[in-house]
Amino acid sequence: MEQAILGIDISKSNFDVSLLSTGSCKWNSFENNLEGYQRLDRWLHKYSLPQIHCCMEATGQYADPVAEYLYESGYKVSVVNPARIKFYGNSKLKRNKTDKADAELIAEYCLREKPGLWSPPPQNYKDLQALIRQLDALMESRQREKNRLKSGVRTQTVISSLKACVDFFTQQINEIKKEIKNLIDNDAELLRRQKLLVSIKGIGFITAAKLLGEIRDIRAFQSASQLAAYAGLTPKNALSGSSVRKKTVISKTGNAHIRKLLFLPAVTARNWNPLVKEFCDRLAQNGLSPMEVVCAAMRKLLHLVFGVLKSGKPFDPNYLKNLSISA
């Protein structure tokens, strides 16, 4: 039985769909709200198709509501990294960039590549992600005002205004941090995972909260390498023949929030986490630059995160030594 594919290209106010089935392609457009989701559902039922696999790009707050509606309505749903769709389009030499063409491309990608199925995370994890991203936004705003205070401005009215803004953002930051702590403390599973993460030297409470909000369900990853790929922390090599020998860099094709939040913890772990320190010292001796070593430390930290969350056991800096002794 042939499976129908629905490609969905989502924007803030509406979304375009392309329905592939039995060699035909049908197109439509709907508003990105509950009424639009219901109209889409009625439109799909009109064709009496046995099963429909819906596929869309991961565009955060714009994609989540329609993905959840379709999931709860019994459709198969895949939410994929936009970079995958982009590279697939490049491989097909797609030149047109329209909403209709993008929806068709997403449907074609789903048909050919058969991405994994998606399910919505628990509400607490969604709330946690929203809180930590608001915290980041507030901290960036406060730092921007602090920088302006240090820029040499001398007008007293402007200085007073900037100081008031800094005080306001500081108050908001403290309130958001309290909300994050209350959310974790009142959820047994979040609290258990948070304690596992802070057992890793280099990861504090806020970093642990951010990781939980961004990773959500560790069961979605089969290996530490998959988690590193999700964060865009896998190496990207450029070697070809005898003439192309570019420097290896991280792919950056993944969740930028995870990469951003791991930078400072990786610097700390580079000095204080024995496993990470030993690993980084070896890389430095092999000639890697300081920034390459930090990127490797970020990836190593993420591997440790995967280990403690998957095993349910706190970080043990002597794990490898004990393993070799027992062997």
C-alpha positions as MATLAB code, in Angstrom:
seq = 'MEQAILGIDISKSNFDVSLLSTGSCKWNSFENNLEGYQRLDRWLHKYSLPQIHCCMEATGQYADPVAEYLYESGYKVSVVNPARIKFYGNSKLKRNKTDKADAELIAEYCLREKPGLWSPPPQNYKDLQALIRQLDALMESRQREKNRLKSGVRTQTVISSLKACVDFFTQQINEIKKEIKNLIDNDAELLRRQKLLVSIKGIGFITAAKLLGEIRDIRAFQSASQLAAYAGLTPKNALSGSSVRKKTVISKTGNAHIRKLLFLPAVTARNWNPLVKEFCDRLAQNGLSPMEVVCAAMRKLLHLVFGVLKSGKPFDPNYLKNLSISA';
ca = [
       0.000    0.000    0.000;
       1.558    3.270   -1.121;
       1.950    5.900    1.570;
       0.943    9.484    0.810;
       3.413   12.228    1.701;
       2.514   15.733    2.839;
       5.281   18.327    2.608;
       4.644   21.425    4.723;
       6.460   24.741    4.290;
       5.724   26.900    7.342;
       5.948   30.646    7.875;
       4.699   32.914   10.641;
       1.203   33.567    9.265;
       0.505   30.632    6.960;
       1.799   27.348    5.611;
       1.816   25.743    2.181;
       1.385   22.019    1.632;
       2.164   19.605   -1.188;
       0.432   16.203   -1.125;
       2.140   13.404   -3.060;
       0.091   10.255   -3.702;
      -0.159    7.698   -6.524;
       2.030    9.770   -8.789;
      -0.003   12.974   -8.424;
       0.773   16.197   -6.558;
      -1.862   18.451   -4.991;
      -1.134   21.863   -3.484;
      -2.927   24.123   -1.008;
      -2.291   26.888    1.510;
      -3.685   27.472    5.020;
      -3.430   29.981    7.839;
      -1.003   29.068   10.598;
      -3.593   28.845   13.382;
      -6.063   26.321   14.796;
      -8.675   27.086   12.152;
      -6.046   26.502    9.462;
      -5.050   23.163   10.995;
      -8.684   22.062   11.034;
      -9.124   23.099    7.393;
      -6.023   21.096    6.491;
      -7.424   18.050    8.294;
     -10.729   18.304    6.373;
      -8.857   18.778    3.087;
      -6.792   15.643    3.681;
      -9.849   13.551    4.643;
     -11.433   14.525    1.340;
      -8.965   12.257   -0.507;
      -9.637    9.176    1.714;
      -5.961    8.185    1.794;
      -5.081    5.215    4.029;
      -2.079    6.826    5.726;
      -0.275   10.140    5.378;
       3.270   10.953    6.457;
       3.565   14.686    7.193;
       7.004   16.298    7.008;
       8.133   19.826    7.870;
      11.249   21.750    8.812;
      12.101   22.409   12.452;
      11.224   26.104   12.716;
      10.494   26.233   16.435;
       7.416   28.137   17.528;
       6.017   28.289   13.982;
       6.212   24.521   13.359;
       5.427   23.049   16.782;
       1.665   23.850   16.904;
       0.819   22.305   13.526;
       3.125   19.339   14.225;
       1.361   18.677   17.525;
      -2.087   19.032   15.953;
      -1.260   16.533   13.196;
       0.340   14.124   15.679;
      -2.692   14.214   17.967;
      -4.951   13.717   14.918;
      -3.239   10.409   14.171;
      -0.923   11.378   11.305;
       2.707   10.296   11.059;
       4.872   13.371   11.578;
       8.534   14.110   10.906;
      10.236   17.369   11.911;
      13.647   17.642   10.243;
      16.664   19.921   10.356;
      16.205   22.670    7.715;
      19.802   22.104    6.587;
      18.866   18.600    5.429;
      16.161   20.021    3.175;
      18.539   22.699    1.872;
      21.262   20.216    0.986;
      18.730   17.855   -0.570;
      17.476   20.737   -2.728;
      21.050   21.566   -3.760;
      21.605   17.951   -4.780;
      18.500   18.181   -6.993;
      19.741   21.479   -8.510;
      16.558   23.233   -7.396;
      16.586   26.823   -8.613;
      13.081   28.019   -7.711;
      12.474   29.448   -4.244;
       8.711   29.723   -3.695;
       6.452   28.458   -0.929;
       4.884   25.920   -3.293;
       8.275   24.705   -4.553;
       9.577   24.425   -0.965;
       6.560   22.330    0.094;
       7.095   20.022   -2.891;
      10.799   19.720   -2.055;
      10.023   18.764    1.558;
       7.547   16.128    0.340;
      10.133   14.717   -2.084;
      12.743   14.619    0.690;
      10.361   12.721    2.963;
       9.519   10.247    0.199;
      13.156    9.526   -0.653;
      14.902    9.788    2.724;
      12.164    8.457    5.057;
      13.089   10.568    8.123;
      12.335    9.307   11.618;
       8.993    9.970   13.230;
       8.497   12.831   15.683;
       6.470   12.992   18.877;
       5.836   16.095   21.015;
       7.883   16.511   24.197;
       6.164   16.734   27.596;
       4.814   20.186   28.455;
       7.381   20.735   31.225;
      10.224   20.355   28.734;
       8.601   22.853   26.378;
       8.126   25.279   29.279;
      11.747   24.786   30.312;
      13.000   25.505   26.798;
      10.874   28.672   26.614;
      12.233   29.848   29.975;
      15.891   29.244   29.163;
      15.609   30.977   25.799;
      13.963   33.947   27.497;
      16.792   33.917   30.035;
      19.348   34.051   27.221;
      17.488   36.939   25.567;
      17.382   38.899   28.823;
      21.076   38.315   29.520;
      21.987   39.480   26.025;
      19.866   42.611   26.476;
      21.472   43.383   29.828;
      24.967   42.936   28.397;
      24.108   45.238   25.511;
      23.085   48.003   27.922;
      26.195   47.407   30.040;
      28.343   47.763   26.941;
      26.657   51.061   26.120;
      27.424   52.296   29.646;
      31.109   51.566   29.000;
      31.073   53.172   25.549;
      31.898   56.650   26.830;
      28.397   58.130   26.949;
      28.361   61.227   29.194;
      24.809   62.509   29.024;
      23.444   61.968   32.523;
      19.887   61.301   31.372;
      21.110   58.534   29.044;
      23.340   57.081   31.781;
      20.415   56.981   34.210;
      18.234   55.339   31.572;
      20.854   52.695   30.826;
      21.334   51.923   34.518;
      17.580   51.576   34.944;
      17.484   49.152   32.017;
      20.318   47.101   33.518;
      18.487   46.966   36.879;
      15.251   45.938   35.152;
      16.922   43.149   33.144;
      18.723   41.934   36.282;
      15.397   41.707   38.114;
      13.823   39.813   35.215;
      16.810   37.457   35.007;
      16.544   36.610   38.703;
      12.809   35.950   38.369;
      13.297   33.677   35.348;
      16.025   31.753   37.194;
      13.616   31.210   40.094;
      10.947   29.969   37.673;
      13.446   27.543   36.131;
      14.422   26.218   39.558;
      10.787   25.835   40.639;
       9.918   24.025   37.407;
      12.765   21.528   37.860;
      12.258   21.074   41.619;
       8.565   20.236   41.091;
       9.158   17.633   38.377;
      10.758   14.410   39.649;
      12.147   13.367   36.255;
      13.596   16.790   35.432;
      15.155   16.963   38.910;
      16.694   13.509   38.532;
      18.230   14.399   35.163;
      19.410   17.783   36.406;
      21.284   16.101   39.280;
      22.900   13.705   36.812;
      24.132   16.576   34.661;
      25.574   18.702   37.470;
      27.623   15.672   38.560;
      29.785   16.410   35.488;
      32.512   18.906   36.400;
      32.067   21.947   34.187;
      28.263   21.832   34.122;
      26.353   23.969   36.605;
      22.656   24.325   37.342;
      21.804   26.792   34.559;
      23.805   24.876   31.933;
      22.072   21.666   33.024;
      18.666   23.333   32.717;
      19.527   24.630   29.262;
      20.699   21.201   28.115;
      17.510   19.563   29.379;
      15.399   22.136   27.583;
      17.250   21.754   24.275;
      17.848   17.992   24.249;
      14.417   17.200   25.709;
      14.220   13.400   25.300;
      17.568   11.579   25.327;
      15.787    8.462   24.036;
      15.565   10.153   20.630;
      19.320    9.595   20.231;
      20.828    6.158   19.740;
      24.407    7.237   20.412;
      26.543   10.088   21.692;
      27.622   10.716   18.105;
      23.999   11.288   17.101;
      23.605   13.837   19.897;
      26.823   15.586   18.821;
      25.522   15.675   15.234;
      22.232   17.153   16.462;
      24.240   19.947   18.084;
      26.407   20.480   14.988;
      29.555   19.476   16.872;
      30.748   16.722   14.554;
      34.000   17.281   12.605;
      33.728   18.491    9.021;
      36.666   17.377    6.905;
      37.680   18.803    3.515;
      40.134   16.327    1.979;
      40.226   15.473   -1.709;
      43.032   14.037   -3.777;
      46.463   15.464   -3.151;
      45.668   19.170   -3.354;
      42.680   19.802   -1.047;
      43.724   19.795    2.609;
      41.532   22.297    4.421;
      41.461   22.648    8.188;
      38.943   20.395    9.945;
      36.112   22.406   11.499;
      32.860   21.577   13.285;
      29.880   21.184   10.987;
      27.596   23.738   12.749;
      24.700   21.927   11.051;
      22.507   21.510   14.099;
      21.149   23.141   17.228;
      23.071   26.412   17.658;
      21.654   26.909   21.168;
      23.510   23.813   22.424;
      26.789   24.921   20.854;
      26.456   28.372   22.394;
      25.664   27.139   25.899;
      28.519   24.595   25.936;
      31.350   27.018   25.140;
      32.077   28.384   28.633;
      31.436   25.031   30.398;
      33.932   23.457   27.976;
      36.546   26.058   28.924;
      35.942   25.236   32.597;
      35.993   21.486   32.005;
      39.237   21.900   30.048;
      40.897   22.858   33.333;
      38.934   21.011   36.021;
      37.280   17.893   34.588;
      39.957   15.145   34.645;
      38.592   13.232   31.642;
      38.177   16.348   29.530;
      41.540   17.772   30.651;
      43.431   14.605   29.733;
      41.646   14.463   26.386;
      42.367   18.127   25.600;
      46.005   17.934   26.692;
      46.530   15.081   24.265;
      44.945   17.074   21.430;
      47.044   20.147   22.237;
      50.221   18.031   22.161;
      49.174   16.783   18.719;
      49.181   20.353   17.421;
      45.530   21.402   17.565;
      44.900   25.114   18.048;
      43.338   26.385   21.306;
      39.950   26.937   19.629;
      40.014   23.453   18.088;
      40.720   22.035   21.526;
      37.776   23.944   23.036;
      35.455   22.646   20.289;
      36.670   19.130   20.994;
      36.014   19.722   24.708;
      32.453   20.817   23.869;
      31.909   17.581   21.974;
      33.484   15.540   24.790;
      31.183   17.213   27.330;
      28.180   16.333   25.183;
      29.339   12.710   25.068;
      29.477   12.722   28.874;
      25.996   14.285   28.978;
      24.708   11.460   26.809;
      26.410    8.904   29.040;
      24.933   10.028   32.348;
      21.434   10.626   30.947;
      21.354    7.309   29.081;
      22.763    5.247   31.942;
      20.993    7.095   34.748;
      24.272    7.079   36.728;
      26.207   10.155   37.935;
      29.494   11.088   36.300;
      32.445    8.989   37.499;
      35.851   10.464   36.598;
      37.465    7.077   37.369;
      35.069    5.061   35.198;
      37.632    4.134   32.523;
      40.295    3.259   35.104;
      37.880    1.052   37.049;
      36.775   -0.590   33.813;
      40.353   -1.475   32.854;
      41.066   -2.833   36.343;
      37.960   -5.049   36.338;
      38.870   -6.325   32.871;
];
